[in-house]
Amino acid sequence: MEFGIHIADFTWNTGAAQLGSALAAHVRNAEAAGIRRITVMDHFWQLPGIGPVEHEMLEAYATLGFIAAHTETALLHTLVTGVIYRHPALLAKQVSTLNVLSGGRVGLGVGAAWNEQECRGLGFEFPPVAARFEQLEETLQICRQMWSDSDGPYDGALWQLERTLNSPQNVSRPYLLIGGGGEKKTLRLVAQYADACNLGVRDELPTHKLDVLRAHCEAVGRDYDTIEKTAMIGIDPSSSPDAIAATVRGLEGIGFTATYVFSVGIDEPARVVDLIAEVAGRV
């Protein structure tokens, strides 16, 4: 099992004024501990359930650029980008720019978006769910085309691009992950377009979701085993290494190969890294 650290909470005991130096130390510490992936949310306000909306939240792609400059080996991406926040050509260019500057370590995690409160607050359009999934599919198509050898036009229902030129091209084809477990649309898009899925895990293992994904793969002629299955689990100050390790062993047993860990209510980043490293030693 490969471990990733998902940085969902930036409200640390160092305070906002020292957030840059604290984040740099955190990601260097994570790499030194053997953590192979580092991700951030693509939100502008903190999420309910993690903290008050007024708590610190950094813009995702500027943050990934900062993290790339302070790391050497980790795979970096959002978990996950809300498709409604950026024009798809801009998103493809942002990812490929970071991919080049990081030596091929930056990929794309993407989903249909859900945070209506945040959108209304900041003035982002928040289309109905069917429209957001239409945007997601065309975004996937545009990104894949811009990351290919083709610079031809793209003619979609929503977006028309006369020339999908993208120079410099990626150092390595960006890792493409779709987040969410929606059975009718999200997992179908995973089967059709993605390198990986990401499923949240709480009380039960998502065995049924994998069965649904397998069925979508069969429907579109995709080899199910070519899709990486990744999970996201949360920890808090009461989390025990034994309990987390048991969950991770269960995930590994049904085919998951990577677990992203986020923390709630832990204001010392080093504690998160230490706990992940301890769990990794027990799996």
C-alpha positions in Angstrom: 0.0 0.0 0.0 1.3 3.4 -0.9 0.4 6.3 1.4 -0.4 9.9 0.5 -1.0 12.9 2.8 -4.0 15.0 1.9 -3.6 18.5 3.3 -7.1 19.6 4.1 -6.5 21.8 7.1 -4.0 24.6 7.2 -5.0 25.9 10.6 -1.8 25.0 12.4 -0.2 26.1 15.7 2.4 28.1 13.8 -0.3 30.7 12.8 -1.1 32.1 9.4 1.9 34.4 9.2 4.2 31.4 9.3 2.1 29.2 7.1 4.6 29.2 4.2 7.6 28.0 6.2 5.4 25.5 8.1 4.0 24.0 4.8 7.5 23.7 3.3 8.7 21.9 6.4 5.6 19.7 6.4 6.0 18.4 2.9 9.7 17.9 3.3 9.0 15.9 6.4 6.4 13.9 4.6 8.8 12.9 1.8 11.5 12.0 4.3 9.0 9.7 6.1 8.4 7.8 2.9 5.0 9.4 1.9 4.8 9.1 -1.8 1.9 11.4 -2.6 0.9 14.9 -1.5 -2.5 16.4 -2.4 -4.5 19.5 -1.6 -8.2 20.4 -1.8 -9.5 22.7 -4.5 -11.6 24.9 -2.3 -11.5 28.6 -1.3 -13.2 28.3 2.1 -12.6 25.6 4.7 -15.1 22.8 4.6 -17.8 22.1 7.3 -16.7 19.1 9.2 -13.1 20.0 9.1 -13.4 23.5 10.5 -15.2 26.9 10.4 -15.4 28.3 6.9 -13.3 31.2 8.1 -10.3 29.0 8.7 -7.3 29.2 6.4 -7.6 27.8 2.9 -5.0 28.2 0.1 -5.8 28.2 -3.6 -4.9 24.8 -4.9 -2.7 25.4 -8.0 -0.6 28.1 -6.4 -0.1 25.8 -3.4 0.9 22.9 -5.6 3.5 25.0 -7.3 4.9 26.0 -3.8 4.9 22.3 -2.8 6.6 21.3 -6.0 9.4 23.7 -5.2 9.9 22.1 -1.7 9.7 18.4 -2.7 11.7 16.1 -5.0 9.9 12.8 -5.5 6.2 12.9 -4.4 3.3 12.7 -6.9 1.3 16.0 -6.5 -2.3 16.7 -7.5 -5.6 18.1 -6.2 -8.0 15.9 -4.5 -10.0 17.1 -6.3 -10.4 20.1 -8.6 -14.0 21.3 -8.9 -14.6 21.3 -12.7 -16.7 24.5 -12.5 -13.9 26.7 -11.3 -11.7 27.0 -14.4 -12.0 26.9 -18.1 -10.8 23.4 -19.2 -8.0 24.7 -21.4 -6.7 26.8 -18.5 -6.9 23.8 -16.2 -5.0 21.6 -18.7 -2.3 24.3 -19.1 -2.0 24.8 -15.3 -1.4 21.1 -14.8 1.0 20.7 -17.6 2.9 23.8 -16.5 3.4 22.3 -13.0 4.2 18.9 -14.6 7.0 20.5 -16.5 8.4 22.6 -13.7 8.2 19.6 -11.2 10.0 17.2 -13.6 6.8 15.2 -14.4 5.4 14.9 -10.8 2.1 16.8 -11.1 -1.2 15.2 -12.2 -4.9 16.1 -12.1 -7.5 15.0 -9.7 -10.9 16.2 -10.8 -14.6 15.9 -10.0 -18.0 17.5 -10.7 -17.9 20.0 -7.7 -20.5 20.2 -4.9 -19.9 23.2 -2.6 -22.8 25.4 -3.5 -22.3 27.6 -0.4 -18.8 28.5 -1.4 -19.8 29.2 -5.0 -22.7 31.5 -4.0 -20.4 33.3 -1.6 -17.7 34.0 -4.1 -19.8 34.4 -7.2 -19.0 31.2 -9.0 -21.8 29.8 -11.2 -23.1 26.6 -9.7 -25.0 24.7 -12.5 -27.4 21.8 -11.9 -25.8 18.4 -11.4 -26.4 17.2 -14.9 -24.7 20.3 -16.4 -21.7 19.9 -14.0 -21.2 16.3 -15.2 -21.4 17.5 -18.8 -18.7 20.0 -18.0 -16.7 17.3 -16.3 -16.8 15.0 -19.4 -15.8 17.7 -21.8 -13.0 18.9 -19.5 -11.6 15.3 -19.4 -11.7 15.2 -23.2 -10.0 18.6 -23.6 -7.3 17.8 -21.1 -6.6 14.5 -22.7 -6.4 16.1 -26.1 -4.2 19.0 -25.0 -1.9 16.4 -23.4 -1.6 14.4 -26.6 0.3 14.9 -29.8 -2.8 16.5 -31.4 -3.2 20.3 -31.5 -6.3 20.1 -33.6 -9.7 21.7 -32.8 -12.1 20.5 -30.2 -15.8 20.9 -30.9 -17.9 20.1 -27.9 -21.4 21.0 -26.9 -20.1 23.4 -24.3 -16.7 24.4 -25.5 -15.2 25.0 -28.9 -11.4 25.3 -29.2 -9.9 26.2 -32.6 -6.4 24.8 -31.7 -5.5 22.8 -28.7 -1.8 23.8 -28.7 0.0 23.1 -25.5 3.7 24.0 -25.4 5.8 23.0 -23.5 4.2 19.6 -23.4 4.2 17.5 -20.2 7.4 15.8 -19.1 5.2 12.7 -18.4 1.5 12.2 -19.1 -0.3 13.6 -16.1 -1.8 11.1 -13.7 -5.6 11.5 -14.1 -7.8 10.7 -11.1 -11.6 11.2 -10.8 -12.9 11.6 -7.3 -16.3 10.4 -6.0 -18.4 7.3 -6.0 -21.5 8.3 -7.9 -22.6 5.0 -9.5 -24.3 6.2 -12.7 -22.0 9.0 -13.9 -18.8 9.4 -11.8 -17.7 5.8 -12.0 -18.7 5.6 -15.7 -16.3 8.5 -16.4 -13.6 6.7 -14.4 -14.0 3.7 -16.6 -13.9 5.7 -19.8 -11.2 8.3 -19.1 -9.2 8.0 -15.9 -6.1 6.3 -14.5 -7.6 6.1 -11.0 -10.6 6.5 -8.9 -10.7 7.9 -5.4 -13.4 6.7 -2.9 -14.0 8.1 0.6 -14.0 5.5 3.4 -15.7 5.7 6.7 -17.4 2.8 8.4 -17.5 0.2 5.6 -15.2 -0.9 2.8 -16.5 0.4 -0.6 -16.7 -3.1 -2.1 -20.0 -2.4 -3.8 -18.5 0.7 -5.5 -15.7 -1.4 -7.0 -18.4 -3.9 -8.4 -20.1 -0.9 -10.0 -16.8 0.3 -11.5 -16.1 -3.2 -12.8 -19.5 -3.3 -14.6 -18.8 0.1 -16.2 -15.4 -1.1 -17.4 -17.1 -4.1 -19.0 -19.6 -1.8 -20.7 -17.0 0.4 -22.3 -14.4 -2.3 -23.0 -11.9 -1.2 -20.4 -9.6 -3.5 -18.4 -10.7 -3.0 -14.8 -7.2 -3.8 -13.6 -5.7 -0.8 -15.4 -7.6 1.6 -13.1 -5.8 2.3 -9.8 -8.2 2.2 -6.8 -7.3 4.8 -4.2 -9.0 5.6 -1.0 -9.3 8.6 1.3 -9.5 8.2 5.1 -9.7 10.8 7.9 -7.9 10.9 11.2 -8.2 13.0 14.3 -6.5 13.2 17.7 -8.3 10.1 18.9 -7.3 7.9 15.9 -5.2 4.8 16.8 -2.6 3.3 14.6 -4.0 -0.1 15.0 -7.5 0.9 13.9 -6.2 2.8 10.9 -3.9 -0.1 9.9 -6.9 -2.5 10.1 -8.8 -0.3 7.7 -5.9 0.0 5.3 -5.3 -3.8 5.3 -9.0 -4.2 4.5 -8.7 -1.8 1.6 -5.6 -3.6 0.3 -7.4 -6.9 0.5 -10.1 -5.7 -2.0 -7.7 -4.1 -4.5 -6.8 -0.6 -3.3 -3.2 0.3 -3.8 -3.0 3.9 -2.4 -4.5 5.5 0.7 -4.7 9.3 1.1 -4.9 10.4 4.8 -6.3 13.8 5.9 -6.5 15.1 9.4 -9.2 17.0 11.4 -8.4 18.8 14.6 -4.6 18.2 14.6 -2.7 21.5 14.6 0.8 20.0 14.6 1.6 18.7 11.0 4.4 16.5 12.2 1.9 14.4 14.3 0.1 13.6 11.1 3.2 12.5 9.3 4.3 10.4 12.3 1.0 8.6 12.5 1.0 7.8 8.8 4.5 6.5 9.1 3.6 4.3 12.1 0.6 2.9 10.2 2.7 2.2 7.1 5.0 0.1 9.3 2.1 -2.1 10.5 0.5 -2.7 7.1 
